[in-house]
Amino acid sequence: MLYLIYAEDVIDSLPLRLANRPAHLARLRHLQEEGRLILAGPCPVIDSESSADAGFSGSVIVAEFVSLDAARDWANQDPYVLAGVYAKVSVKPFKKVLPA
């Protein structure tokens, strides 16, 4: 089943994000290689295509896991969680409707 992982950043998270980004992306790439990643990306603080320097307010991941507990366990082991990038992480079942 698919699960939505929504994480909200702490204030001024950019330095922590940058320091932990390679490990965070490696875990996402592993999901992708397994064919389980639907989408993943950050939520920019500002509404601009070149917003990376302004930082991010959170992240969204939609991926397949065997259970809600498995999705929560995976999310709780994310390098961004362990480094304190995220203030809060929510994990919910997700039903993809479109695109088909």
N, C-alpha and C positions, 0 to 999 in steps of 0.2 A: 504494500500500500504506500501511497505517497504521503509525505509529511512536510509541513511548512515550518521552517525554523526562522523566527524573527528575533533578531538581537538588537538591543538598543545600547549605543555607546555611552561611556562615561564622558564627561566634559573634557575637551582637549585630548581626545584619544589618539590623534594622528601619530605622535612619536611612538606610542605603544603598538599601533597598527603596523607602522613601517618596520619596526624591529621584529615583529612576529609574522609578517606577511608570507615569507617563503614557506614556513611550516604550515600555515593556514591553507595556502594554495596547494601544497603537496597533498593534504588530506582531501581537498576538493577534487584534485586531479585523480586521486585513487578512486573516488566515487564515480567519476566520469569514465575511467577505464573499465570499471565494472558495469557500465551502462545504467547506473542508478541515479545519476545527477540530471535533473530536468533544467534547472537554472540556478545561478548564484551570482550575487553582486552586492555592492555597498549602496547605501542611500546617501548621496551627497548632502552636505549642509546647505549649499546654495544651489539655485536653479541655473546651472550653467554647464555646458559641455566640458569646460576646462576647470572643473571644481576641485580637483585633487588637492591643491594647496590649501583649500579652505577646510578640508577635513570631511568627516562623515558622521552621520547621526545614528547609523545602524547598518544592519545587513539582512538580506533575505536569501534563504536557501530552500529549494524544493527538491526533495530527493526521495528515493524509495528505500524503505527499511522494512524489516519483518514485523515490527510492532512499534507501538508508541514508546514503550520502554526502551527499545533499541535505538530509536531516534533520539530520545532524551539522553541516553548514555553517550551516543556519538557526539551530540551537541555539547554536553558537559565536558568532553575531553578536547574540545577545540583549543588550539593554541591561543586564540584571542580570549577565550574564557579564562584559561589558566593564567594568562598574563594580565588580566584585569581590564581588557579593552571594553568589555561589555558590562553594563550595569544590570541588565536584565535580559533573559533569554526565554522566549515562549516557543513551545513545540505543540503543533496541532495537526490532526489528520487533515489531509487536503484531497479534494476531488477535482481532477483536471477535467474540464468540459471542452474548452477550446484552446488552441486549435486541436481539431480531432486527429 
